Amino acid sequence: MDKFLPIYNKVISNLEHNLPSWLHYHSLEHTQRVLEKVIYIAKKENVGEHDLFLLKIAALYHDIGFIINRENHEEISCVIASKELKEFELKAEEINKICEMIKATKIPQNPTSHLAAILADADLEYLGTDDFLEWSDKLYRELLHYQPDLSEDKWKEIQYNFISNHHYHTIYCKQNREPKKIKNLKLLKNKLREIK
């Protein structure tokens, strides 16, 4: 019996039914994308089977805290994961590893292990892809819920500063996502020039 499937079903169902509708970015789709990218990057980084299992669980739970609160959602995600994963008979040591990975997605990212670095990169992998503008727009729409007066120009500036300070942690993303991220940054820079 695949141990991952019942965990996946429980988390996906929870996200589907309980995430607030204004979370255009931190949505079920985002969690599913991060899970997909975690599997992909982990394979490129030669991660073993058991570690991949833990990584997949961390990807599923990394934003579940948004169900309760946006502030400190990583901490809340850990609390929820710790409680639920005991029901699935995961060991305390495995749960601690999962929480360490979840905490690595907190901005500014500071992963403390190879697995945490993979989850951190999977979470922001879109910065170095053709999907960047689409996800950036989703994040802007989500932020408007909290800051209704956030202008598009101000948002472009925030994005530009964020990406300028961001760096990938895995060899795979440094080699395969960084070049496109730099192009996306130039794209933003040009848009900012148009404003000024």
C-alpha positions in Angstrom: 0.0 0.0 0.0 1.4 3.4 -1.0 1.7 5.4 2.2 1.7 8.7 0.3 -1.7 8.4 -1.4 -3.9 8.6 1.8 -1.8 11.6 2.9 -2.2 13.2 -0.5 -6.0 12.7 -0.5 -6.4 14.1 2.9 -4.4 17.3 2.3 -5.8 17.9 -1.2 -9.3 17.6 0.1 -8.6 19.9 3.0 -7.1 22.6 0.7 -10.0 22.2 -1.8 -12.6 22.8 0.8 -11.0 25.2 3.2 -8.6 27.6 1.4 -10.1 31.1 1.2 -11.3 32.0 -2.3 -9.1 35.1 -2.5 -5.9 33.0 -2.5 -5.3 33.3 -6.2 -1.6 32.4 -5.8 -1.5 30.3 -2.6 -4.1 28.0 -4.1 -4.6 24.3 -4.6 -3.0 24.7 -8.0 0.1 26.2 -6.5 0.5 23.3 -4.0 0.1 20.8 -6.9 2.7 22.7 -9.0 5.2 22.7 -6.1 4.6 19.0 -5.6 5.3 18.3 -9.3 8.4 20.5 -9.2 9.7 18.9 -6.0 9.5 15.4 -7.7 11.2 16.8 -10.8 14.0 18.6 -9.0 14.6 15.8 -6.6 15.2 13.4 -9.4 17.6 15.8 -11.0 19.4 16.1 -7.6 19.6 12.3 -7.2 17.4 12.1 -4.1 16.7 8.6 -2.7 13.2 7.1 -2.5 12.5 7.7 1.2 13.8 11.3 1.1 11.6 11.9 -1.9 8.6 10.5 0.1 9.3 13.1 2.9 9.8 15.9 0.3 6.5 15.2 -1.3 4.7 15.3 2.0 6.5 18.6 2.8 5.4 20.0 -0.5 1.8 19.1 0.2 1.7 20.7 3.6 4.0 23.7 3.0 1.1 26.2 2.6 -1.7 24.5 4.5 -1.4 27.1 7.2 -3.1 29.6 4.9 -6.4 27.8 5.9 -6.0 29.4 9.3 -3.9 32.5 8.8 -1.5 34.1 6.4 0.8 35.4 9.1 3.3 32.7 10.2 1.6 30.2 7.9 4.8 28.1 7.8 4.6 27.6 11.5 0.9 26.8 11.4 1.6 24.4 8.5 4.1 22.5 10.7 1.6 22.3 13.5 -1.1 20.8 11.2 1.4 18.5 9.5 2.8 17.2 12.9 -0.7 16.4 14.2 -1.9 14.7 11.0 1.2 12.8 10.2 1.2 11.1 13.6 -2.1 9.6 12.5 -0.3 8.2 9.4 2.3 6.6 11.7 5.2 8.7 10.6 8.1 8.8 13.0 8.9 11.9 15.0 12.3 12.2 13.2 10.5 12.1 9.8 8.0 14.8 10.9 10.9 17.0 12.2 12.6 16.7 8.8 9.3 17.6 7.0 8.9 20.7 9.3 12.4 21.8 8.6 11.6 21.7 4.9 8.4 23.6 5.3 10.2 26.3 7.3 12.7 26.7 4.5 10.0 28.2 2.3 9.7 31.2 4.6 10.8 34.4 2.9 13.8 35.2 2.9 14.5 31.5 2.3 17.2 29.9 4.4 17.3 26.2 3.8 19.4 24.2 6.2 19.6 20.9 4.3 19.6 19.6 0.7 16.0 18.5 1.0 14.9 21.9 2.4 16.8 23.5 -0.5 14.8 21.4 -3.0 11.5 22.5 -1.5 12.5 26.1 -1.3 13.5 26.1 -5.0 10.3 24.2 -6.0 8.3 26.8 -4.3 9.8 29.7 -6.3 10.8 27.7 -9.4 8.3 29.7 -11.5 10.5 32.8 -11.2 12.8 31.2 -13.8 10.1 30.0 -16.2 7.8 31.2 -19.0 5.0 31.0 -16.4 6.5 33.9 -14.4 4.0 36.7 -15.5 1.0 34.5 -15.0 1.9 33.6 -11.4 3.1 37.1 -10.7 -0.4 38.3 -11.7 -2.0 35.7 -9.4 0.1 36.9 -6.5 -0.8 40.5 -7.2 -4.5 39.7 -7.3 -4.1 37.9 -4.0 -2.3 40.8 -2.4 -5.0 43.2 -3.4 -7.3 41.4 -0.9 -4.9 42.5 1.9 -3.8 45.8 0.4 -6.6 47.1 -1.9 -4.6 50.3 -2.8 -1.5 48.4 -4.1 -0.9 49.8 -7.5 0.4 47.7 -10.4 3.4 50.0 -10.7 4.2 49.5 -7.0 3.7 45.8 -7.4 6.3 45.7 -10.3 8.7 47.5 -8.1 8.2 45.0 -5.2 8.6 42.1 -7.7 11.8 43.6 -9.1 13.4 44.0 -5.7 12.3 40.5 -4.6 13.8 38.8 -7.7 17.0 40.9 -7.5 17.6 39.5 -4.0 16.4 35.9 -4.7 18.8 33.1 -5.4 18.3 29.4 -6.1 19.8 26.8 -3.8 20.0 23.6 -5.8 22.5 22.9 -8.6 19.7 22.0 -11.0 17.8 25.4 -10.5 21.1 27.4 -10.5 21.9 25.9 -13.9 18.4 25.6 -15.4 16.2 28.3 -13.9 18.6 31.2 -13.1 19.2 32.2 -16.8 15.5 32.6 -17.4 15.0 34.3 -14.1 17.5 37.0 -15.2 15.5 37.5 -18.4 12.3 37.9 -16.4 14.1 40.4 -14.2 15.1 42.4 -17.4 11.5 42.2 -18.5 10.4 43.8 -15.2 13.1 46.4 -15.4 11.9 47.5 -18.9 8.3 47.7 -17.5 9.6 49.9 -14.7 11.4 52.1 -17.2 8.1 52.6 -19.0 6.5 53.8 -15.8 9.2 56.4 -15.1 
